[in-house]
């Protein structure tokens, strides 16, 4: 089965976990509606509900890739998988579960442009 996946952090092009998507089809970039907040956890980002837009990329992936990324994202402990509308269709993306751990807001909404 094929799935759409919206990625906003270490799975994006040029980032540390992009190799998870090496066999997946890049469909394009996407900016969410202003319904989220992006935080810097040091080695990776976290998205929660908020009032900002998030920059990311959309990929067409298979079941095996989705399962591998669920393990990477520690679903359902650290993150949970939710649906988001994109220009390419409804896609999965990962929401962070423990907002008490969030201190460093990435105000641009773009993990690749964090300072």
PyMOL commands that set and color helices and strands:
alter all, ss='L'
color gray80, all
select helices_A, chain A and resi 18-21+63-72+99-101+111-113
alter helices_A, ss='H'
color red, helices_A
select strands_A, chain A and resi 2-7+25-31+36-40+45-49+55-62+79-86+89-96+104-105
alter strands_A, ss='S'
color yellow, strands_A
deselect
rebuild
show_as cartoon
